[in-house]
Amino acid sequence: MKKVGIIRCQQTEDYCPGTTDFKMAQHGAGAFEEMGPVEVVGFVSCGGCPGKRTIGRVKVMVERGADAIAFASCIKNGNPIGIPCPHYQLMKDAIEKRFGDQIQIIEWTH
């Protein structure tokens, strides 16, 4: 079973407890459909704009066994507030630069 760390938008914490992210991971649905059910090893925020704590948080999740890092749909798609993160690409590029092929990046969850 793959292990996934999920990064969420800090701005949406008051609106979304991540319930759908966890359901999708548990059932191998949404962005996890090709992987089947996955184990979530971490569910953290980006640390606030412009994703200033993303790299450190990804490092911890990789150290705890994450094979993949998923950006919660609040970041890529703007759920539930309707505003996608303007720093998404910057965070994704920084993760790819730092971790390379060590981890898979999943761009959304549901």
Backbone as CSV, one residue per row, in Angstrom:
resi,resn,N_x,N_y,N_z,CA_x,CA_y,CA_z,C_x,C_y,C_z
1,MET,0.850,-1.184,0.000,0.000,0.000,0.000,0.890,1.240,0.000
2,LYS,0.614,2.146,-0.926,1.372,3.402,-0.987,1.053,4.267,0.214
3,LYS,2.042,5.071,0.597,1.875,6.017,1.701,1.933,7.425,1.123
4,VAL,0.972,8.246,1.533,0.827,9.585,0.969,0.779,10.625,2.075
5,GLY,1.467,11.735,1.839,1.345,12.909,2.681,0.499,13.928,1.929
6,ILE,-0.391,14.602,2.624,-1.268,15.576,1.983,-0.959,16.971,2.519
7,ILE,-0.784,17.909,1.581,-0.581,19.314,1.928,-1.864,20.062,1.614
8,ARG,-2.328,20.816,2.572,-3.561,21.579,2.391,-3.285,23.065,2.511
9,CYS,-4.239,23.875,2.111,-4.146,25.325,2.218,-4.447,25.742,3.657
10,GLN,-3.564,26.517,4.227,-3.788,26.980,5.599,-5.036,27.856,5.709
11,GLN,-5.352,28.579,4.633,-6.505,29.483,4.651,-7.841,28.745,4.730
12,THR,-7.875,27.472,4.362,-9.145,26.731,4.362,-9.352,25.884,5.614
13,GLU,-8.428,25.913,6.540,-8.556,25.065,7.733,-9.847,25.304,8.508
14,ASP,-10.328,26.532,8.510,-11.565,26.833,9.235,-12.805,26.331,8.509
15,TYR,-12.682,26.020,7.214,-13.831,25.625,6.405,-13.892,24.143,6.107
16,CYS,-12.753,23.476,6.182,-12.694,22.087,5.730,-11.801,21.252,6.645
17,PRO,-12.361,20.212,7.260,-11.556,19.339,8.112,-10.807,18.250,7.338
18,GLY,-10.954,18.211,6.007,-10.249,17.204,5.208,-10.984,15.891,5.070
19,THR,-12.224,15.833,5.484,-12.993,14.594,5.465,-12.997,13.924,4.097
20,THR,-13.249,14.690,3.047,-13.300,14.105,1.707,-11.924,13.635,1.259
21,ASP,-10.869,14.357,1.624,-9.508,13.919,1.293,-9.240,12.540,1.888
22,PHE,-9.601,12.360,3.148,-9.377,11.078,3.820,-10.219,9.969,3.201
23,LYS,-11.474,10.263,2.860,-12.334,9.248,2.228,-11.783,8.812,0.884
24,MET,-11.345,9.760,0.084,-10.782,9.429,-1.232,-9.538,8.548,-1.071
25,ALA,-8.681,8.897,-0.131,-7.469,8.109,0.107,-7.827,6.695,0.582
26,GLN,-8.723,6.604,1.522,-9.110,5.317,2.102,-9.731,4.382,1.070
27,HIS,-10.521,4.942,0.157,-11.243,4.133,-0.821,-10.549,4.053,-2.177
28,GLY,-9.398,4.700,-2.314,-8.702,4.675,-3.597,-9.526,5.329,-4.690
29,ALA,-10.132,6.447,-4.371,-10.988,7.158,-5.322,-10.371,8.519,-5.655
30,GLY,-11.020,9.241,-6.558,-10.512,10.556,-6.941,-9.108,10.444,-7.505
31,ALA,-8.211,11.257,-7.044,-6.832,11.254,-7.537,-6.072,9.982,-7.167
32,PHE,-6.596,9.208,-6.251,-5.931,7.987,-5.799,-6.422,6.739,-6.534
33,GLU,-7.295,6.921,-7.511,-7.927,5.791,-8.195,-6.924,4.821,-8.812
34,GLU,-5.879,5.328,-9.441,-4.889,4.447,-10.071,-4.033,3.700,-9.059
35,MET,-3.926,4.234,-7.831,-3.097,3.625,-6.790,-3.858,2.621,-5.947
36,GLY,-5.164,2.774,-5.911,-5.954,2.005,-4.970,-5.906,2.706,-3.623
37,PRO,-6.447,2.104,-2.583,-6.410,2.727,-1.260,-4.979,3.046,-0.847
38,VAL,-4.810,4.191,-0.177,-3.489,4.602,0.299,-3.557,4.902,1.792
39,GLU,-2.403,4.823,2.428,-2.297,5.202,3.834,-1.830,6.656,3.907
40,VAL,-2.548,7.477,4.647,-2.156,8.869,4.828,-1.194,8.938,6.007
41,VAL,0.041,9.397,5.739,1.055,9.474,6.794,1.193,10.885,7.361
42,GLY,0.526,11.837,6.728,0.558,13.202,7.224,-0.474,14.047,6.504
43,PHE,-1.044,14.996,7.238,-2.038,15.920,6.683,-1.704,17.275,7.284
44,VAL,-0.975,18.096,6.517,-0.442,19.343,7.046,-0.804,20.505,6.136
45,SER,-0.720,21.698,6.680,-0.919,22.881,5.838,0.402,23.260,5.189
46,CYS,0.305,24.154,4.237,1.492,24.661,3.537,2.310,25.578,4.437
47,GLY,1.731,26.009,5.537,2.411,26.921,6.451,2.048,28.377,6.219
48,GLY,1.143,28.614,5.306,0.730,29.977,4.995,1.426,30.496,3.745
49,CYS,0.811,31.476,3.148,1.328,32.043,1.888,2.730,32.609,2.094
50,PRO,3.560,32.343,1.129,3.415,31.655,-0.161,3.852,30.186,-0.110
51,GLY,3.379,29.430,0.848,3.779,28.028,0.992,5.139,27.895,1.646
52,LYS,5.428,28.818,2.559,6.775,28.953,3.117,7.274,27.774,3.938
53,ARG,6.398,26.903,4.378,6.853,25.751,5.174,6.685,24.422,4.438
54,THR,6.364,24.491,3.179,6.079,23.279,2.413,7.252,22.308,2.385
55,ILE,8.437,22.767,2.058,9.589,21.870,1.911,9.903,21.143,3.217
56,GLY,9.925,21.849,4.325,10.193,21.219,5.615,9.147,20.190,5.983
57,ARG,7.905,20.485,5.669,6.821,19.561,5.999,6.837,18.337,5.091
58,VAL,7.174,18.525,3.835,7.314,17.384,2.930,8.470,16.505,3.401
59,LYS,9.561,17.109,3.804,10.720,16.353,4.298,10.331,15.436,5.457
60,VAL,9.564,15.954,6.391,9.128,15.152,7.536,8.234,14.000,7.076
61,MET,7.323,14.273,6.141,6.432,13.200,5.676,7.203,12.135,4.905
62,VAL,8.202,12.530,4.126,9.046,11.557,3.424,9.826,10.724,4.437
63,GLU,10.347,11.362,5.468,11.053,10.626,6.526,10.143,9.634,7.233
64,ARG,8.853,9.908,7.223,7.882,9.005,7.856,7.259,8.037,6.869
65,GLY,7.865,7.932,5.695,7.484,6.881,4.753,6.653,7.284,3.559
66,ALA,6.377,8.559,3.351,5.551,8.964,2.210,6.237,8.626,0.894
67,ASP,5.501,7.930,0.027,5.935,7.641,-1.344,5.479,8.741,-2.292
68,ALA,4.418,9.449,-1.869,3.820,10.482,-2.705,3.357,11.638,-1.832
69,ILE,3.308,12.802,-2.445,2.762,13.989,-1.788,1.603,14.471,-2.641
70,ALA,0.455,14.630,-2.008,-0.735,15.111,-2.708,-1.048,16.530,-2.255
71,PHE,-1.345,17.376,-3.215,-1.871,18.690,-2.890,-3.370,18.530,-2.748
72,ALA,-3.908,18.886,-1.597,-5.352,18.808,-1.400,-6.044,19.698,-2.428
73,SER,-7.251,19.356,-2.761,-7.979,20.086,-3.796,-8.206,21.552,-3.463
74,CYS,-8.077,21.926,-2.204,-8.189,23.343,-1.852,-7.064,24.147,-2.480
75,ILE,-5.912,23.540,-2.683,-4.778,24.251,-3.278,-4.916,24.330,-4.796
76,LYS,-5.044,23.204,-5.440,-5.067,23.182,-6.910,-6.394,23.663,-7.488
77,ASN,-7.505,23.258,-6.885,-8.828,23.549,-7.433,-9.582,24.658,-6.703
78,GLY,-9.097,25.068,-5.540,-9.758,26.141,-4.797,-10.959,25.720,-3.979
79,ASN,-11.141,24.414,-3.759,-12.270,23.953,-2.931,-11.986,24.255,-1.463
80,PRO,-12.879,24.670,-0.638,-14.274,25.023,-0.895,-14.486,26.522,-1.124
81,ILE,-13.422,27.310,-1.125,-13.631,28.764,-1.185,-13.663,29.317,-2.602
82,GLY,-13.360,28.477,-3.594,-13.452,28.900,-4.981,-12.257,29.684,-5.494
83,ILE,-11.153,29.699,-4.736,-9.965,30.442,-5.157,-8.761,29.498,-5.098
84,PRO,-8.276,29.057,-6.256,-7.077,28.213,-6.250,-5.877,28.988,-5.710
85,CYS,-4.928,28.285,-5.172,-3.733,28.906,-4.602,-2.867,29.526,-5.702
86,PRO,-2.555,30.811,-5.580,-1.692,31.437,-6.584,-0.225,30.992,-6.462
87,HIS,0.098,30.266,-5.398,1.473,29.818,-5.166,1.655,28.330,-5.435
88,TYR,0.627,27.684,-5.967,0.671,26.243,-6.199,1.895,25.821,-7.021
89,GLN,2.084,26.450,-8.170,3.174,26.043,-9.061,4.538,26.254,-8.407
90,LEU,4.680,27.333,-7.652,5.923,27.606,-6.927,6.218,26.481,-5.931
91,MET,5.193,26.053,-5.182,5.375,24.963,-4.219,5.712,23.656,-4.925
92,LYS,4.976,23.358,-5.982,5.209,22.117,-6.727,6.618,22.089,-7.293
93,ASP,7.047,23.191,-7.909,8.395,23.263,-8.472,9.469,23.093,-7.396
94,ALA,9.255,23.701,-6.233,10.231,23.591,-5.141,10.332,22.154,-4.642
95,ILE,9.206,21.461,-4.541,9.211,20.060,-4.108,9.939,19.200,-5.142
96,GLU,9.633,19.414,-6.427,10.294,18.640,-7.480,11.805,18.883,-7.475
97,LYS,12.213,20.126,-7.277,13.635,20.460,-7.258,14.341,19.798,-6.077
98,ARG,13.706,19.823,-4.913,14.324,19.290,-3.687,14.307,17.764,-3.623
99,PHE,13.193,17.143,-4.068,13.027,15.701,-3.875,13.125,14.883,-5.156
100,GLY,13.066,15.529,-6.317,13.213,14.837,-7.598,12.318,13.627,-7.725
101,ASP,12.925,12.519,-8.143,12.180,11.272,-8.354,11.934,10.493,-7.064
102,GLN,12.362,11.043,-5.948,12.199,10.354,-4.663,10.726,10.166,-4.305
103,ILE,9.883,11.100,-4.746,8.449,11.010,-4.446,7.619,11.339,-5.678
104,GLN,6.405,10.849,-5.667,5.436,11.180,-6.706,4.619,12.381,-6.219
105,ILE,4.271,13.277,-7.119,3.413,14.403,-6.755,2.044,14.192,-7.364
106,ILE,1.046,14.316,-6.519,-0.349,14.211,-6.938,-0.934,15.613,-6.828
107,GLU,-1.522,16.102,-7.900,-1.911,17.511,-7.963,-3.245,17.854,-7.328
108,TRP,-4.024,16.886,-6.939,-5.339,17.139,-6.339,-5.760,15.900,-5.557
109,THR,-6.852,15.970,-4.848,-7.325,14.804,-4.095,-8.736,14.380,-4.498
110,HIS,-9.631,15.335,-4.645,-11.023,14.988,-5.004,-11.654,16.023,-5.900
